[in-house]
Amino acid sequence: MTMNSSSSVKRDCYIGIDIGGASIKAGVVDAEGKIRAQRNKVIAHESLSSLSGQIAAIVSELRGSDSSFEVRGVGIGVPALVSKKKSRITISPSLPYLNGVEFKSQMESLLGLPVSLENDANVGAYGEMLMGAARDVQDFVYVSIGTRVGAGLVISRRVYQGAGGFAGELGHIAVDPEGKKCFCGGTGCLERYVSAPSIAQRVEERIVLNPSSALQIITDRPINAQDVSAAALVGDKMACVIIGEVGRYLGMAIANLINLLNVEMVILGGGVIEAGDVLLKPTIEEVKRHALSPPYDDCRIVASALGSAAGVIGSSLLARDMLSVEAIL
């Protein structure tokens, strides 16, 4: 007798990998965009072989976490400039040992699965477009604010790549021509004022002058941007001032985007957005000051609907759609 039990049919799933400056977020996502299992590993990226091995271990762990799904592919979002062919990492300021590496083919050989490779802000934008705040939006910008600052530009429901695949480097728009030097060689880049490391640096510079700050209780480790966001949410004066400054610089850059692209929505994602309205309010106020009224009126500025899962969901669905396109071709 032939058995035809629906319980024996495995569900097609995809693994999304979101590589950050100090951690890897990963998850198994089904074809409908629902996370079935996830991992978050705080790690030190020491070398290409170390990073590759850590990714392989996470993928193996996730593949074995549930026998009801079949992993068909892996999507990887990386903080880097990724070539338009989506195979080679051109420059990765956060992970310099990835510079010039044909990472897609290397990971496919290691994992034994099809792999899609994309810039981390672009996969965040892809996730928000399909499953998040921009599901019904044609033109929008997803801004990722974490260790680095980047943007995914979506025009007519397609991620805009640019001539070489490098569009969206919002972090290197100048907001202070006489300001701080940036690793890119420029001066006054947005990333030097709103990224997580820049927020931590401001606390380090000011905390001695603010003995009443709640952040003074953190003595066993360096204070990070998440600590500042949390303190700002409960009204800590120094934290609120710092997050307000971040919002003003960010607002200047977003105003430029709105004036240039006339998008319907700007979505703020990444770890720094955990500050919520404490960051959104000064950001929107600064955008209103600098943007022209007609494009400003056309645009909504919102927090990410997917939060920290945007990169995992976006990269996994990109892997899904890559395989669908290849099947059609």
FIFIZA-331184 format. One record per residue (C-alpha): x, y, z. Coordinates in steps of 0.02 Angstrom, whole numbers, plus 50000, padded with zeros to 5 digits. Last residue first. Layout:
N
XYZ;...
END
This chain:
329
507905153749134;506325150049234;507275139349360;508635152649376;507315165749413;506525154649546;508225150949624;508605169549638;506885172449712;507175160449855;508935167049888;508225184749891;506905178350012;508275172150128;509255188450117;507735199150153;507115188750300;508815188350385;509175206650347;507495212850410;507525202350569;508275216150677;506725226750655;505445219550535;504285234750533;505755246650514;505425263850587;504505276650483;504775292350380;503295295550263;503575305050101;502465314849982;502375330050097;504275330750100;504325329949909;503165345249899;503915355050046;505735355149994;506815346150121;507975355050244;506915360150393;505665345850374;507095333250370;507785340850530;506115338950620;505935321150555;507635316250625;507335325350789;505715315150815;506315298350749;507785296950868;506875298751035;505375291250945;506215274350938;507935272651018;507975255050946;508355263950782;510215262550826;510205243750796;509765244250613;508255251050522;507495267750469;506235266750327;506045281650209;504415281950113;503575288549956;505185293549868;505495310449786;507245304749732;508385320049749;507415330749872;506975315549977;508765309149977;509455326250025;508185327550166;508755310350224;510545316550241;510055331850343;508895321350451;510295309350494;511355323550558;509905330050663;509405312850725;511165308650783;511205324950881;509555320150964;510275303151007;511715311851096;510595324151188;509405310151241;510845299751306;511495314351410;509775317751485;509255299951525;507405299651483;506955281251494;507055278951304;508715288451301;509495275751418;508965261351305;509655270151151;511295273851241;511475255651296;511105249951118;512475261651056;513805253251163;514585256651333;516225247351356;516195233251485;516115230251674;515735248251724;513965251351664;513175260851811;513755277551739;512535275351593;511145281251708;511885298651690;512095308451853;513995309951837;513865318851668;515545327351636;516475310751649;515215303451525;515605315751387;517025309151278;516625290751308;514795294051270;515265302551107;516355287551059;514915275451088;513825285650969;515205285750837;515395266850852;513505264450825;513465275250669;512715292850669;514145305450661;515625297150573;514425287850459;513755304350393;515455308550317;516285324450380;517915322450286;518375309450156;519775296750156;518615281650167;519115279250349;518255295850388;519005312050452;517885322250565;517155338850515;517525353750405;516375347950264;515045342550390;513605332150320;514605323450182;513745308350105;514825293350144;513585284050254;512305284750115;513235271650014;511645267049919;512265262249746;513755250249731;513165237849600;514355244049466;513225255849368;511945258249506;511025244249596;509245250449621;508235237349713;506635234949613;504855238949668;504715254149553;506295261549632;507025253749790;508615261249861;509465251450000;510465262850113;512035261550216;512755266850383;514055255950468;514165248250641;512285250750643;511115262250549;510245254450398;509225266350291;507885258550180;507385270350041;505705270049953;504805269449786;503335257949746;502565255449918;501245242349962;502375230250055;503495244450115;503355242450305;503795224050307;503625207550215;504095209950032;504765227650027;505435227250205;506405211350167;507115218250006;507645234350094;508565224250226;509365214050087;509965230250005;510635237050169;511675221250194;512475221350021;512085205449924;512635187549898;511505173349843;512055155549879;511555138749803;511965124549923;513455113149955;513945123950104;515825125350073;515785125549884;514325137749883;515225148450012;516785150049904;515755153549749;514825167749832;516355175049920;517425178649768;518555189049882;519215206249830;519105213450006;518445200250126;519945201950244;519405219950268;517875215350371;517085231750428;517725241850280;517175228350156;517735232549980;517465223249815;516555207749874;516345196449723;514875185949665;513415197649647;513775201649463;513505219749511;514985218849629;514645219449816;515195234549918;515195228050095;514245224950255;513665207550203;511955199950172;512015181450133;510605171150059;510645152250072;509725139549966;508505125049960;508375120550145;507095106550167;505885108250311;505005096350430;506605088850503;506905103950614;508535110350692;509705100550580;509775113250440;509965127050570;511485118950650;512305115650482;512005133650427;512735140150591;514275129150575;514545134350394;514405152750441;515685150450580;516865141350463;516745154950332;517085168450463;518605159250530;519285155450356;519095173650303;519955179750460;519675186650635;517825190550640;517465190050827;515785182450869;514095185850946;512995172650867;511145175450839;510155160150786;508445157650708;507115144750670;505505145050570;505495163350515;504005166850403;504315174050229;503045163950131;504385152650056;504945147750231;506335156550326;507725147850422;508695160950517;510375169150542;511075184250632;512965185050635;513835196350759;515185209550786;515245219950627;513695212150555;513345197450441;511505194150405;511285176050348;509605170150280;509275151550264;507935145950142;506445134450162;505445122150058;504245112650170;504475093950184;503095081950136;502995067550260;501565075550359;500505075950201;500405057150210;500295048250044;500685030250090;500665017349952;500005000050000;
END
